[in-house]
Amino acid sequence: MSTPSPTAIEIAGAVRAGTLSARAATEAALRRIEERDPELGAFQVVRREAALREADEVDGRHDRDALPLAGVPIPIKDNVPVQGEPMRIGSAGSDPLPQPRNHEIVNRLRAAGAVVVGLTAVPELCVFGATDSSFGLTRNPWNLDRSPGGSSGGAAAAVAAGMVAVAHGNDGMGSIRIPAACCGLVGIKAGLGVVPADLGNGSWFDMSENGPLATTVEDCALLLSVLAGRPELAELGAVRPRRIAISLRSPIQGMPVNAAWAGAARSTAGLLREAGHTVRQADPKYGQRIGMSGIGRWLAGTELDSRLLADRSKLHARTRTHAALGRALLRAGYPKPAGAAAWREVAEAFFDDHDVLITPALAQDPLPSVQWSERGWLANVWANARYAPFAAPWNLAGYPAMAVPAGVSAYGQPLSVQLVARPGGEAMLLALAAQLEGLRPWRRVAPAYS
């Protein structure tokens, strides 16, 4: 297996210095995609000729030596418009015609010198936490029998297999953090409004956010800084002692947490305690109303997104059921703002006493790599809730949260923790994650691709 891609920071630095061309960096990424993607299914579209043209444009720019992402190959998740490419959103019912415009985050990435090498695979309408659709099945580079998670599963698989150093994703119920945890990556969902969203038909009532997936905290911070238009986020500041809470309790009452994933959170808390932080056990008061408020937005948001399709009759049965339940909620006047507002009050009170919350990133190992789209709605919802309950509450609250690698299980599965902070805490989370990376370095890509 050939050498995996260098980091985004290394690529951009070499292109700015003139020791590497954007075309050469793009050609190398395209070779890795051609070699590795057939068994993984990470990409919906590979933009070979278009990407090389973009790379040549970067090489010809007079400001190349100032571009933060100079020549960095990056894929875009296939639920964001890229001009000239179809946006299939994992659905046979989507419009196959090219998109007429770019999303704002695509414009920001290109302005920073990035080269869009393709579009990554997603489950239908990005609803569920495993990535498969009418267009194919995406597998986890760490274990081909497991899913890379969802809905940014194609993005995570591309990065974890070393095809690219970084990828764009987005997160409405954990869709960056869940794939990052499944694939041993760093991923952050910024707080509400930090990065332009404009996802689907209403961004799932403001639960969905665009963000990065990366193999290092520095790369994650760099990409977030470009997406947010805030260069200061790329500068990882010094870490001062923080008040850290650790919680192993599932937000969904009665759902068990696997010992390995709970152990990852405990060991991370121990590392931070040894590094000088104050760490204590404390559980947020999730409550069942919070879960129902988030689920209501998930259902209703899916119905709104389905209205943008060219042919809704082509939806899979599970997605039709999901949208139909959302349609009923909308007719009844839901979702209402009260549930989210009540949860934010509870979260604000919790973070009056803590700077950061640590939880396991997942409650169970990644789902099997099968065609979940052919299974029933209840089977999908149950499987998703059982293995990935920790992420969604922070979408409902609009709080920043990130997934950080935390070792490898006895079965060779990467483990991960979730870090959460109050609004405005993105820089603090990134700095704390960088400290963890220094204390417990992780493998950048899956073993078979290193």
C-alpha positions as CSV (number, residue, x, y, z in Angstrom):
1,M,0.0,0.0,0.0
2,S,1.3,3.4,-0.9
3,T,2.2,6.1,1.6
4,P,-0.9,7.9,3.0
5,S,-1.5,11.6,2.3
6,P,0.4,14.2,4.3
7,T,-1.5,16.5,6.6
8,A,-3.4,19.4,5.1
9,I,-1.0,21.8,6.9
10,E,1.9,20.0,5.3
11,I,0.4,20.1,1.8
12,A,-0.6,23.8,2.1
13,G,2.8,24.8,3.4
14,A,4.6,23.0,0.6
15,V,2.4,24.6,-2.1
16,R,2.8,28.0,-0.6
17,A,6.6,27.5,-0.5
18,G,6.7,26.3,-4.1
19,T,8.2,22.9,-3.3
20,L,4.9,21.2,-4.3
21,S,2.4,22.2,-6.9
22,A,-1.4,22.0,-6.3
23,R,-1.6,19.8,-9.4
24,A,0.9,17.3,-8.0
25,A,-1.0,17.2,-4.6
26,T,-4.3,16.7,-6.5
27,E,-2.9,14.0,-8.7
28,A,-1.6,12.1,-5.7
29,A,-5.0,12.3,-4.0
30,L,-6.7,11.1,-7.2
31,R,-4.4,8.2,-7.4
32,R,-5.1,7.1,-3.9
33,I,-8.9,7.5,-4.5
34,E,-8.6,5.3,-7.7
35,E,-6.6,2.7,-5.8
36,R,-8.6,2.6,-2.5
37,D,-12.1,3.6,-3.1
38,P,-13.4,0.6,-5.0
39,E,-13.5,-1.5,-1.9
40,L,-14.7,1.3,0.4
41,G,-17.3,3.3,-1.6
42,A,-16.5,6.6,0.0
43,F,-17.1,8.7,-3.1
44,Q,-20.3,9.5,-4.9
45,V,-18.5,11.5,-7.6
46,V,-14.8,11.9,-8.3
47,R,-14.1,15.2,-10.1
48,R,-10.8,14.1,-11.8
49,E,-10.6,16.6,-14.7
50,A,-12.4,19.4,-12.9
51,A,-10.2,19.0,-9.9
52,L,-7.0,19.2,-12.0
53,R,-8.3,22.4,-13.6
54,E,-8.9,23.8,-10.2
55,A,-5.4,22.8,-9.1
56,D,-3.9,24.6,-12.1
57,E,-5.8,27.7,-11.1
58,V,-4.4,27.5,-7.6
59,D,-0.9,27.2,-9.1
60,G,-1.5,30.3,-11.2
61,R,-2.8,32.5,-8.4
62,H,-0.7,35.5,-7.5
63,D,-1.7,35.1,-3.8
64,R,-0.8,31.4,-3.6
65,D,1.8,32.1,-0.9
66,A,-0.9,33.4,1.4
67,L,-3.6,30.7,1.0
68,P,-4.3,28.8,4.2
69,L,-5.5,25.7,2.2
70,A,-3.2,26.1,-0.8
71,G,-3.6,23.0,-3.0
72,V,-5.2,20.9,-0.4
73,P,-7.5,18.2,-2.0
74,I,-10.9,18.1,-0.2
75,P,-14.1,16.3,-0.9
76,I,-17.6,17.8,-0.2
77,K,-20.4,15.8,1.3
78,D,-23.1,15.1,-1.3
79,N,-25.8,17.1,0.4
80,V,-24.2,20.5,-0.4
81,P,-24.4,22.0,-3.8
82,V,-21.2,22.2,-6.0
83,Q,-21.8,24.0,-9.2
84,G,-21.7,21.8,-12.2
85,E,-22.2,18.5,-10.2
86,P,-25.4,16.7,-9.3
87,M,-26.4,16.7,-5.7
88,R,-27.9,13.3,-5.1
89,I,-28.2,13.3,-1.3
90,G,-28.2,9.5,-1.3
91,S,-31.6,9.3,-3.0
92,A,-32.8,8.0,-6.4
93,G,-35.5,10.6,-6.1
94,S,-33.0,13.5,-6.3
95,D,-32.5,15.7,-9.4
96,P,-29.6,14.3,-11.5
97,L,-29.0,17.6,-13.2
98,P,-25.9,19.7,-12.3
99,Q,-26.3,22.2,-9.5
100,P,-26.4,25.9,-10.7
101,R,-24.4,27.4,-7.8
102,N,-22.0,26.6,-5.0
103,H,-22.8,26.6,-1.4
104,E,-21.1,29.3,0.6
105,I,-18.7,26.8,2.3
106,V,-17.5,25.6,-1.2
107,N,-16.8,29.2,-2.1
108,R,-14.9,29.7,1.2
109,L,-12.8,26.5,0.7
110,R,-11.9,27.5,-2.9
111,A,-11.0,31.1,-1.9
112,A,-8.6,29.5,0.6
113,G,-6.9,27.5,-2.1
114,A,-8.6,24.1,-1.6
115,V,-9.3,21.8,-4.6
116,V,-12.6,20.0,-4.6
117,V,-11.7,16.4,-5.7
118,G,-15.2,14.9,-5.3
119,L,-18.4,14.4,-3.5
120,T,-18.7,11.8,-0.7
121,A,-21.4,9.3,-0.2
122,V,-24.3,9.7,2.3
123,P,-27.4,7.7,3.4
124,E,-30.7,8.8,1.9
125,L,-31.4,12.5,2.9
126,C,-28.6,12.1,5.5
127,V,-31.2,10.7,7.9
128,F,-29.5,7.7,9.4
129,G,-26.2,6.7,11.2
130,A,-24.8,4.2,8.6
131,T,-23.9,5.1,5.1
132,D,-25.6,3.1,2.3
133,S,-28.1,4.1,-0.3
134,S,-29.4,3.3,-3.8
135,F,-26.0,4.2,-5.1
136,G,-24.0,1.7,-3.0
137,L,-22.6,0.8,0.4
138,T,-19.8,2.6,2.2
139,R,-17.4,0.5,4.4
140,N,-15.2,1.4,7.4
141,P,-11.4,1.4,6.5
142,W,-10.7,-0.1,10.0
143,N,-13.0,-3.0,9.4
144,L,-14.8,-3.6,6.1
145,D,-17.5,-5.5,7.9
146,R,-18.5,-2.3,9.9
147,S,-20.1,0.9,8.8
148,P,-18.1,4.2,8.9
149,G,-21.1,5.7,10.5
150,G,-23.3,8.4,9.1
151,S,-24.3,10.5,7.6
152,S,-20.8,11.9,6.8
153,G,-19.7,8.3,6.4
154,G,-18.2,8.7,2.9
155,A,-16.2,11.7,4.1
156,A,-14.9,9.8,7.2
157,A,-14.0,6.7,5.1
158,A,-12.1,8.9,2.6
159,V,-10.0,10.5,5.4
160,A,-9.5,7.3,7.4
161,A,-8.2,5.5,4.4
162,G,-5.7,8.2,3.6
163,M,-7.3,9.2,0.3
164,V,-7.4,12.8,1.5
165,A,-6.1,14.6,4.6
166,V,-9.4,16.4,5.4
167,A,-13.0,16.4,4.4
168,H,-16.1,18.4,4.7
169,G,-19.0,17.0,6.6
170,N,-22.1,18.2,8.4
171,D,-23.9,17.2,11.6
172,G,-27.6,17.3,12.4
173,M,-27.8,14.5,15.0
174,G,-24.1,13.6,15.3
175,S,-23.3,13.2,11.6
176,I,-19.7,14.4,11.9
177,R,-18.9,13.1,15.4
178,I,-20.4,9.6,14.8
179,P,-18.3,8.9,11.7
180,A,-15.3,10.4,13.3
181,A,-15.7,8.1,16.2
182,C,-16.3,5.0,14.0
183,C,-13.2,5.8,11.9
184,G,-10.7,7.1,14.5
185,L,-10.8,10.7,13.4
186,V,-11.1,14.2,14.8
187,G,-14.4,16.0,13.9
188,I,-16.1,19.1,15.3
189,K,-19.6,20.5,15.1
190,A,-19.3,24.1,15.9
191,G,-22.0,26.0,17.8
192,L,-25.1,27.5,16.2
193,G,-24.2,30.1,13.6
194,V,-20.4,29.8,13.6
195,V,-20.3,28.2,10.2
196,P,-22.9,28.9,7.5
197,A,-25.4,26.0,7.4
198,D,-28.1,26.4,4.8
199,L,-28.6,22.7,4.6
200,G,-31.6,21.2,2.9
201,N,-34.9,22.8,3.7
202,G,-34.3,24.6,7.0
203,S,-31.2,22.8,8.4
204,W,-33.4,20.5,10.5
205,F,-34.7,23.5,12.4
206,D,-31.2,24.8,13.0
207,M,-29.8,21.5,14.4
208,S,-27.5,20.9,11.4
209,E,-24.0,22.5,11.0
210,N,-21.2,22.2,8.5
211,G,-17.8,21.2,9.8
212,P,-14.5,19.3,9.3
213,L,-13.2,15.8,9.6
214,A,-9.5,15.3,9.9
215,T,-6.7,13.1,11.2
216,T,-5.1,15.7,13.4
217,V,-6.4,18.5,15.6
218,E,-4.3,21.1,13.7
219,D,-5.9,20.1,10.4
220,C,-9.4,20.1,12.0
221,A,-8.8,23.6,13.4
222,L,-7.4,24.9,10.1
223,L,-10.4,23.6,8.2
224,L,-12.9,25.0,10.7
225,S,-11.2,28.4,10.6
226,V,-11.8,28.6,6.8
227,L,-15.4,27.3,7.0
228,A,-16.1,29.8,9.8
229,G,-14.2,32.7,8.2
230,R,-12.3,33.0,11.5
231,P,-8.6,32.6,11.0
232,E,-7.9,32.8,14.8
233,L,-9.5,29.3,15.2
234,A,-6.5,27.8,13.4
235,E,-4.2,29.0,16.2
236,L,-4.3,26.4,18.9
237,G,-3.8,28.3,22.1
238,A,-2.3,27.3,25.4
239,V,-4.4,25.1,27.6
240,R,-5.1,26.5,31.1
241,P,-6.7,24.3,33.9
242,R,-10.3,23.6,33.2
243,R,-13.3,22.3,35.2
244,I,-14.1,19.0,33.5
245,A,-17.2,16.8,34.0
246,I,-17.2,13.2,32.9
247,S,-20.6,11.5,32.3
248,L,-21.0,7.8,31.2
249,R,-24.8,7.9,31.4
250,S,-26.6,7.5,28.1
251,P,-28.9,10.4,27.2
252,I,-31.6,7.8,26.4
253,Q,-32.8,6.2,29.6
254,G,-32.1,2.5,29.8
255,M,-29.6,2.3,26.9
256,P,-26.4,0.4,27.9
257,V,-22.9,1.8,27.3
258,N,-20.3,-0.7,26.2
259,A,-17.4,-1.1,28.7
260,A,-14.7,-0.3,26.1
261,W,-16.4,3.0,25.2
262,A,-17.0,3.9,28.8
263,G,-13.4,3.0,29.6
264,A,-12.2,5.3,26.8
265,A,-14.0,8.2,28.5
266,R,-12.6,7.3,32.0
267,S,-9.0,7.0,30.7
268,T,-9.3,10.4,28.9
269,A,-10.6,12.0,32.1
270,G,-7.6,10.4,33.9
271,L,-5.1,11.9,31.5
272,L,-6.6,15.3,31.9
273,R,-6.6,15.1,35.6
274,E,-2.9,14.2,35.6
275,A,-2.4,17.2,33.3
276,G,-3.7,19.5,35.9
277,H,-7.4,19.8,35.2
278,T,-10.1,19.4,37.8
279,V,-12.2,16.4,36.8
280,R,-15.4,15.1,38.5
281,Q,-18.3,12.9,37.6
282,A,-21.4,14.8,36.8
283,D,-24.4,13.9,34.6
284,P,-26.4,16.5,32.6
285,K,-30.1,16.3,33.3
286,Y,-31.1,15.2,29.9
287,G,-34.7,14.2,30.5
288,Q,-37.1,12.5,28.0
289,R,-38.5,15.8,26.8
290,I,-35.1,16.7,25.3
291,G,-35.1,13.4,23.3
292,M,-38.6,14.0,22.0
293,S,-37.8,17.6,21.0
294,G,-34.7,16.4,19.0
295,I,-36.5,13.5,17.4
296,G,-39.4,15.8,16.4
297,R,-37.0,18.1,14.5
298,W,-35.3,15.1,12.9
299,L,-38.6,13.8,11.6
300,A,-40.1,17.1,10.5
301,G,-36.7,18.2,9.0
302,T,-36.7,15.0,6.9
303,E,-40.2,15.8,5.6
304,L,-39.2,19.3,4.6
305,D,-36.0,18.0,2.9
306,S,-38.1,15.4,1.0
307,R,-40.1,18.2,-0.5
308,L,-37.1,19.3,-2.5
309,L,-36.7,16.0,-4.3
310,A,-37.6,15.6,-8.0
311,D,-39.5,12.4,-7.3
312,R,-40.5,11.6,-3.7
313,S,-42.0,8.2,-4.8
314,K,-38.5,6.8,-5.1
315,L,-37.7,7.2,-1.4
316,H,-36.8,4.0,0.4
317,A,-39.5,2.7,2.7
318,R,-37.7,3.7,5.9
319,T,-37.2,7.3,4.7
320,R,-40.9,7.5,3.6
321,T,-42.0,6.4,7.0
322,H,-39.6,8.9,8.6
323,A,-40.9,11.7,6.5
324,A,-44.6,10.7,7.0
325,L,-44.2,11.0,10.7
326,G,-42.6,14.4,10.3
327,R,-45.5,15.4,8.1
328,A,-47.9,14.5,10.8
329,L,-45.9,16.5,13.3
330,L,-45.8,19.6,11.1
331,R,-49.6,19.4,10.6
332,A,-50.0,19.3,14.4
333,G,-47.9,22.5,14.8
334,Y,-44.7,20.8,15.8
335,P,-41.8,21.1,16.5
336,K,-42.3,23.9,19.0
337,P,-39.5,26.0,20.4
338,A,-40.3,25.2,24.1
339,G,-38.5,21.9,24.2
340,A,-35.2,23.2,22.9
341,A,-35.4,26.3,25.1
342,A,-36.0,24.2,28.2
343,W,-33.0,22.0,27.3
344,R,-30.7,25.1,26.7
345,E,-31.7,26.3,30.2
346,V,-30.6,23.0,31.7
347,A,-27.4,23.0,29.7
348,E,-26.6,26.5,30.7
349,A,-27.0,25.6,34.4
350,F,-24.8,22.6,33.9
351,F,-22.0,24.6,32.3
352,D,-22.1,27.2,35.0
353,D,-20.2,24.6,37.1
354,H,-18.1,23.0,34.3
355,D,-16.1,24.2,31.3
356,V,-16.1,21.0,29.4
357,L,-18.1,17.8,29.4
358,I,-16.6,14.4,28.4
359,T,-18.7,11.5,27.3
360,P,-18.1,8.4,25.3
361,A,-18.5,9.3,21.6
362,L,-20.5,6.1,21.0
363,A,-22.3,3.7,23.3
364,Q,-21.6,0.6,21.2
365,D,-19.3,-0.4,18.3
366,P,-20.1,0.7,14.8
367,L,-23.0,-0.9,13.1
368,P,-22.5,-3.8,10.6
369,S,-21.8,-2.8,7.1
370,V,-25.0,-3.9,5.4
371,Q,-27.8,-2.3,3.3
372,W,-29.7,-0.7,6.2
373,S,-31.7,1.2,3.6
374,E,-33.5,-2.2,2.8
375,R,-34.5,-2.7,6.4
376,G,-37.5,-1.3,8.2
377,W,-37.8,2.1,9.8
378,L,-38.0,0.8,13.4
379,A,-34.9,-1.4,13.0
380,N,-33.0,1.6,11.7
381,V,-34.1,3.9,14.5
382,W,-33.5,1.3,17.2
383,A,-30.0,0.6,15.9
384,N,-29.1,4.2,15.6
385,A,-30.4,5.1,19.1
386,R,-28.6,2.1,20.7
387,Y,-25.1,2.8,19.3
388,A,-25.0,6.6,19.0
389,P,-27.1,8.4,21.7
390,F,-24.6,10.9,23.0
391,A,-24.4,13.4,20.1
392,A,-27.9,14.7,19.4
393,P,-28.6,16.6,22.6
394,W,-25.9,19.1,21.6
395,N,-27.4,19.7,18.2
396,L,-30.7,20.6,19.9
397,A,-28.9,23.0,22.3
398,G,-26.7,24.5,19.6
399,Y,-23.5,23.8,21.6
400,P,-20.1,23.0,20.1
401,A,-19.1,19.4,20.4
402,M,-16.3,17.3,19.0
403,A,-15.1,13.7,18.7
404,V,-11.5,12.9,19.6
405,P,-9.7,9.5,19.3
406,A,-9.1,7.7,22.5
407,G,-7.2,4.6,21.8
408,V,-8.1,1.2,20.2
409,S,-10.2,-1.6,21.7
410,A,-9.0,-5.2,22.2
411,Y,-10.8,-6.0,18.9
412,G,-8.9,-3.3,16.9
413,Q,-11.8,-0.8,16.8
414,P,-10.8,2.8,17.3
415,L,-12.4,4.4,20.4
416,S,-13.4,8.0,20.8
417,V,-14.7,10.5,23.3
418,Q,-17.0,13.5,22.9
419,L,-16.0,16.9,24.3
420,V,-18.7,19.5,24.7
421,A,-18.5,23.2,25.7
422,R,-20.9,26.1,26.0
423,P,-21.4,28.4,22.9
424,G,-18.2,30.1,21.9
425,G,-16.1,27.3,23.2
426,E,-14.7,26.0,19.9
427,A,-11.2,27.3,20.5
428,M,-11.1,25.8,24.0
429,L,-12.3,22.4,22.7
430,L,-9.7,22.4,20.0
431,A,-6.9,23.3,22.4
432,L,-8.0,20.6,24.9
433,A,-8.1,18.1,22.0
434,A,-4.6,19.1,20.9
435,Q,-3.4,18.5,24.5
436,L,-5.0,15.0,24.4
437,E,-3.3,14.4,21.0
438,G,0.1,15.2,22.6
439,L,-0.6,13.0,25.7
440,R,-2.0,10.1,23.7
441,P,-1.1,10.2,20.0
442,W,-3.3,8.2,17.7
443,R,-2.8,6.5,14.4
444,R,-3.7,8.9,11.6
445,V,-5.2,6.3,9.2
446,A,-6.5,2.8,9.4
447,P,-3.8,0.1,9.6
448,A,-4.4,-1.3,6.2
449,Y,-3.8,2.1,4.6
450,S,-0.7,3.2,6.5
